[in-house]
Amino acid sequence: MAKIMLVDDAAFMRMMVKNTLSKSGYDNFVEAQDGAEAVKKYDEENPDMVFMDITMPNMDGLQALKKIKENHPDAKIVMCTAMGQQAMVLEAIQSGAADFIVKPFEAERVVATAQKVLGQ
């Protein structure tokens, strides 16, 4: 089964995504609470895909996306954003994000995005 990294400074949001994906059979997760930790853990864990929040302390999701893509051009990263952040979504897609999901999440959209990005 695919290894999925969840990156969000809110533990509650990581738990929500993990629970949603677990119900669809995904069971291998790595977590990070900010972009700096995500970059480090990506190198260590080499996940199959990443769900990453944009707005986080220390290093935001866009900075982390760019750093990960520099070192791992094939990285599959889905950005998570609140409503009204269209400019950030556009920058994320231009920087190599595979897709984006808008908060609050719809469970079906999270699962469908994981399946699409992972080619399942």
N, C-alpha and C positions, 0 to 999 in steps of 0.2 A: 504494500500500500504506500501511497505517496507520503513523503514527509513535508509537512506544511508549517511554515514559520508565521506566527502571529505577532505583529508589532503594534503596540498601542500603549500609551502611558497610563491608560485606565484599565486596571486588572479586570474590571467588570466587562468591558468591551471584548477583551481577549477571551474571557470565559464564555460570553454569548456566542462568539464566532465558533469557538471550539465545540460548544454544546450542539450548535446547529450542524456542523460538519460531522460530529460524532454520530448523530442520528442517521447519517447517510453512509456510515461505514468507515469514515476516516478515523484513524486512531493514533497517528504518529505526528506529534506536534512539538515544536520548539517555540519558546516565547522570548520576546525582548520588550523592554519597556520604553526604549527611545531609539532614535536612529543610530546613535553611536554604538549601542549594544547590538543592534541589528546588523550593522556592517561587520562587527567582530564575529558574531554568531554565524553569519552567513558563511564566512570563511571556514569556520570550524565544522559546521553541520551540513553544508551544501544541500539545503532543502530543495525539493522539487518545485515549490512555489511559495510565494510570500503574500500575505495580506498585510498592508502597512498603512497606518494612519498618516495623514499629512501633518497635522498640527501636534507637535510633541516638543518637550524641553530638550536641551543639550544639542541635539541635531534633529531637524525636522525631517519628515518623510521624503521630501523632494531632494534634500541634500544626500540622504541615505540611499535613495534610488540611484542617483547619479554615481555615487561612490561604488555601490554594488555593481552597477552596469559597467563601470570602468574595468573592474577586475573580473567580472563574470558577464560578458556580453549576452549570453544565452539565458540569463536569469529571468524567471517568470514572476513579475511583481504586479500585484493588483493593489491600487491605491484606494484608500477609504477616506471619504470626505463628507463633511456636513454640507447641507444645502447652501447654495450661494457662493460656492468657491470655484466657479467655472474657470476662472483664469488659472488657478492652481491645477485643475484637472487637465487643462490644455497643455500646460507646461509639463505635467507628469507624462502625458501621452507622447509629447515631443521628445521627452528624455528617455523613452523606452518602456514605459509602463505597459503591461499587457492589457489592462482593463482598469475600470474603476467602479466602485460601489458607493452609493450615496447613503449616509446615515440619516435617519434610523434604518437599519437593515431590514430587508424582507428575507426570511429564511430561504425561500425558493431561489432568490437571486444569488445568494451566497453560494449555495450548492451548485446551481447552474454555472456560475462563473468558475468555480473550482473545476468542475467537469470539463468545461470548454478549454480553460487554460492548460489543464493537464492532458487534454486530448482523450478523455474517457467517454 
